[in-house]
Amino acid sequence: MTSPDWRPHAESLAAEVAHPQSRWRPAIASTPRHVFVPRWWGDGADGRTLGVGAGDPERWMRVAYSNTSLVTRIGSRHADHAEPGEKADGVPTSSSTLPWLVMRMYQHAKLADDSRTLVTTGSGYGTALACHRLTDALVTSIDVDPYLVAAATERLDSIGLRPTVRVCDITGPLPGTYDRVVSTVSLPSVPAPLLAALNPGGRLVTTLADTGLILTADKRADGGAVGQVECEGAGFMTAHHGDGYPPGPFEEMGAFKEKFEEKSDSEESVSPYPVVDVRQAWELWSTFSLEVPGVEHRFQRGDSRRTAWMAHPDGSWAKATALRDEPAHVVQGGPRRLWDELDRIRRQWLVDGRLHAYGARASITPDGVLTLSRGGWSVTVG
């Protein structure tokens, strides 16, 4: 098969996502993203459907050079190992992140030409961009998945890039010290080994798990770090330690809709607010996740009715239903009233005209305890 002419597609992507004077524009224009996503899990009406680039080169170029995230693994099933026509249903566990967001994470890192930089691997595309910007001698790339590391190493080598690529858990000891650490997996807190691997004055850029928050922090001489939550949102998969994520509270409950109907320890009320899809209201979701961590959300939209469910491992649960923008009918139970907590935050949002998480000051102790604060609001993570 003739090799596809990818350069016009890469140049078009670079023009879409990067300013003409940006140092990242030539990196994006000269990086063959399709090499890193020969197969992917695309959206389908009845689950994820395998896309095979070699089977449809035109579609391959269109998909690979779109400014979108491409799922490359669901659960433990790599797209590379799937058969044509295969479908997959489950939680995505790896992807090639949309190029604009990779670039923005690197821009937040404020890379200097000599910055020794640790990045996370995934498909390897983001690693390739870092190599083009810094040279591969300055880049170390890590992933917890041995197959992803092997595949990315081979694909990077095929385009002449040879950074250090290692199998490594970003939450544990890291293979060196760095001026910049850029994690395109979300972290539940700031691991102490990560801070220890950051050189004094070095910068960490990551997102916080179960939020849409980008955290930037610069290391201090005492081993801690200070920084802020950036005033823009981003979402990445959470770091995991095995093939996938442990079961959440909904999975533990089994057929969750029926279980909610069977609850006997319930209280009914009417919320002053409509039902909201919390996960799609990023500012609200981020603040709620910081103040009430560990809650899992589900949402269903019918022709006119909206229904939202929340569940927490401690047994707290809530169900809210409403027609369009009418006040929600709420049923909730367990040790805490989760929907009341959500309404409390929504009420504060209306009073203050903002939520406090975006733009908050970040302070991290040497052992990784993160405190976010803004005005009289503060929350501790880790």
SVG drawing of the C-alpha trace seen along z (x, -y; Angstrom):
<svg xmlns="http://www.w3.org/2000/svg" viewBox="-42 -38 62 48">
<polyline fill="none" stroke="black" stroke-width="0.4" points="0.0,0.0 1.3,-3.5 2.1,-5.5 -0.6,-8.2 0.4,-11.8 0.0,-13.0 1.8,-16.4 -1.0,-18.6 -3.2,-17.1 -0.7,-17.8 -0.1,-21.4 -3.9,-22.0 -4.1,-20.7 -1.2,-23.0 -2.9,-26.0 -6.1,-25.1 -4.7,-24.8 -1.5,-27.0 -0.8,-30.6 1.4,-31.3 4.2,-32.6 3.9,-29.7 6.9,-27.4 4.4,-24.5 3.1,-25.1 6.1,-23.6 6.1,-20.7 2.5,-19.8 3.0,-20.3 6.0,-18.0 4.6,-15.2 2.8,-12.3 0.0,-11.7 -1.4,-8.8 1.7,-6.7 0.7,-6.8 -3.0,-5.8 -3.0,-3.1 -6.2,-1.8 -8.7,-3.4 -12.1,-2.9 -14.6,-5.2 -18.1,-6.1 -20.9,-3.8 -24.6,-3.5 -24.2,-0.2 -20.7,-0.6 -17.2,-1.5 -16.3,-0.3 -12.8,0.4 -11.3,-1.9 -8.5,-0.5 -6.4,-3.1 -4.8,-0.9 -8.2,0.3 -9.4,-3.2 -6.5,-5.7 -8.7,-8.6 -10.7,-8.2 -7.4,-7.5 -6.0,-10.9 -9.3,-12.7 -9.5,-11.1 -5.9,-11.2 -5.4,-14.9 -8.7,-16.1 -8.4,-18.1 -10.1,-15.3 -9.1,-12.7 -8.9,-9.2 -9.5,-6.3 -6.9,-3.6 -7.8,-1.2 -11.0,-0.2 -10.5,1.6 -7.6,3.9 -8.4,4.2 -6.0,2.3 -7.3,1.2 -4.0,2.5 -5.0,6.1 -8.6,6.0 -10.0,7.7 -11.7,5.7 -15.4,5.3 -14.9,5.8 -16.8,3.7 -16.0,2.8 -18.1,1.5 -16.6,0.2 -14.5,-2.6 -11.7,-4.1 -8.3,-3.6 -5.9,-5.2 -6.1,-7.6 -4.3,-10.0 -5.3,-13.4 -6.6,-16.1 -3.5,-18.0 -4.7,-21.4 -4.9,-20.2 -1.5,-18.6 -0.1,-21.9 -1.8,-23.9 -0.4,-21.6 3.1,-22.2 2.5,-25.9 1.5,-25.9 4.8,-24.2 6.7,-27.2 9.3,-25.0 12.8,-26.5 15.0,-25.2 17.1,-23.2 14.3,-22.0 14.8,-18.3 11.1,-17.2 9.1,-14.1 5.9,-13.5 3.3,-10.7 3.3,-8.3 -0.2,-7.1 0.0,-6.8 3.3,-8.6 2.1,-11.5 2.5,-14.0 6.0,-12.6 6.8,-13.3 5.7,-16.9 7.9,-17.4 10.8,-15.9 10.3,-18.3 10.2,-21.2 13.1,-20.2 15.1,-17.4 14.6,-13.8 17.7,-13.9 15.8,-16.1 12.6,-14.1 11.6,-11.1 8.2,-9.5 6.6,-7.0 3.5,-4.9 2.2,-2.1 1.3,0.1 4.2,2.1 2.5,2.5 2.0,-1.2 5.6,-1.9 6.8,0.8 4.5,-0.5 5.3,-4.1 9.0,-3.4 8.8,-1.6 6.6,-4.3 8.9,-7.1 11.9,-5.3 10.2,-4.9 10.1,-8.7 13.6,-9.2 12.9,-10.1 14.6,-8.3 13.6,-9.8 13.9,-7.7 10.7,-5.7 10.1,-3.6 7.4,-1.5 6.8,-3.5 3.9,-4.5 3.7,-8.3 2.5,-8.1 5.6,-6.2 9.4,-6.7 10.4,-8.3 13.5,-7.5 15.5,-10.7 15.1,-14.4 13.4,-17.0 12.9,-20.7 9.4,-20.1 6.8,-17.3 3.7,-17.3 1.1,-14.7 -1.6,-14.1 -3.2,-11.6 -5.2,-13.1 -3.8,-12.6 -5.9,-12.2 -3.3,-14.2 0.3,-15.3 2.5,-12.2 5.5,-13.0 7.9,-11.0 6.8,-13.3 7.7,-16.4 11.0,-14.8 11.8,-14.2 11.3,-17.9 14.3,-20.1 14.1,-23.3 12.4,-25.9 10.9,-23.2 7.3,-23.2 4.6,-20.6 1.5,-20.6 -1.3,-18.1 -5.0,-17.9 -6.8,-16.8 -8.8,-13.6 -12.6,-13.8 -12.3,-17.5 -11.7,-19.7 -8.9,-21.6 -5.4,-22.2 -2.9,-22.6 0.4,-24.4 3.0,-24.5 6.6,-25.6 8.9,-23.7 10.3,-25.7 13.6,-25.2 11.9,-23.4 10.7,-20.6 7.1,-21.8 5.5,-23.8 3.2,-26.8 1.1,-27.6 -2.5,-27.9 -5.5,-26.4 -5.5,-27.7 -8.7,-29.5 -9.5,-27.0 -10.7,-23.4 -9.3,-20.1 -10.2,-16.5 -7.9,-13.5 -8.2,-9.8 -7.3,-9.2 -4.0,-7.4 -4.5,-3.7 -2.3,-0.8 -3.7,2.2 -5.6,3.0 -8.4,0.6 -10.2,-1.2 -11.7,0.5 -15.5,0.8 -17.3,-2.4 -20.3,-2.7 -22.8,-2.2 -21.1,1.0 -21.0,2.2 -24.8,1.7 -25.4,3.8 -28.5,2.7 -28.3,-0.8 -31.7,-2.1 -33.6,0.7 -31.5,0.4 -32.4,-3.2 -36.1,-2.4 -35.7,0.2 -34.1,-2.2 -36.1,-2.4 -33.9,-4.9 -35.0,-7.8 -36.1,-11.3 -38.1,-13.2 -37.8,-16.9 -38.1,-19.5 -34.9,-21.4 -35.2,-25.0 -33.1,-24.2 -33.5,-22.1 -31.7,-18.8 -28.2,-19.3 -25.8,-17.0 -23.0,-17.6 -20.2,-16.1 -20.9,-18.5 -21.0,-21.6 -17.3,-21.6 -17.0,-24.4 -19.8,-23.0 -18.5,-19.4 -14.9,-20.4 -16.0,-22.3 -18.4,-19.6 -15.7,-16.9 -13.3,-18.8 -15.8,-19.4 -17.6,-16.1 -15.0,-13.7 -15.7,-10.2 -19.2,-10.7 -20.1,-9.0 -22.6,-10.6 -25.1,-9.3 -27.4,-11.3 -30.2,-10.5 -32.1,-12.9 -35.4,-12.0 -37.7,-14.0 -38.7,-16.2 -37.6,-14.6 -34.1,-14.7 -32.9,-12.3 -29.6,-12.4 -28.2,-9.8 -25.4,-10.2 -23.7,-7.5 -20.9,-7.4 -18.9,-4.4 -20.1,-5.3 -23.7,-4.4 -25.0,-7.9 -27.1,-8.2 -29.5,-10.6 -31.9,-10.6 -33.3,-13.8 -35.9,-14.1 -37.5,-17.1 -39.2,-18.2 -36.9,-20.5 -36.0,-23.6 -38.6,-22.9 -37.5,-22.4 -36.2,-18.8 -38.0,-16.2 -35.2,-14.7 -35.1,-11.3 -31.9,-10.7 -30.6,-8.7 -27.6,-7.2 -25.2,-8.9 -25.2,-12.2 -27.6,-14.1 -25.6,-14.4 -28.1,-16.5 -28.4,-18.9 -24.6,-19.3 -24.9,-20.1 -27.6,-22.6 -25.5,-24.3 -22.7,-24.8 -25.2,-26.0 -26.6,-28.5 -23.2,-29.8 -22.5,-30.2 -25.5,-32.4 -24.6,-34.5 -21.0,-35.1 -21.3,-35.0 -18.5,-32.5 -17.2,-29.3 -13.8,-29.3 -11.9,-26.4 -10.8,-28.1 -8.0,-30.6 -7.5,-29.2 -4.0,-29.5 -2.3,-26.1 0.1,-25.2 1.7,-21.7 3.7,-20.4 6.8,-18.2 4.8,-15.1 2.2,-16.0 -0.7,-17.5 -2.3,-20.0 -4.4,-23.0 -6.4,-25.1 -7.6,-28.5 -9.3,-31.6 -10.7,-34.3 -12.3,-32.6 -12.6,-29.3 -10.1,-26.4 -10.0,-22.7 -7.3,-20.1 -6.5,-17.2 -4.3,-14.2"/>
</svg>
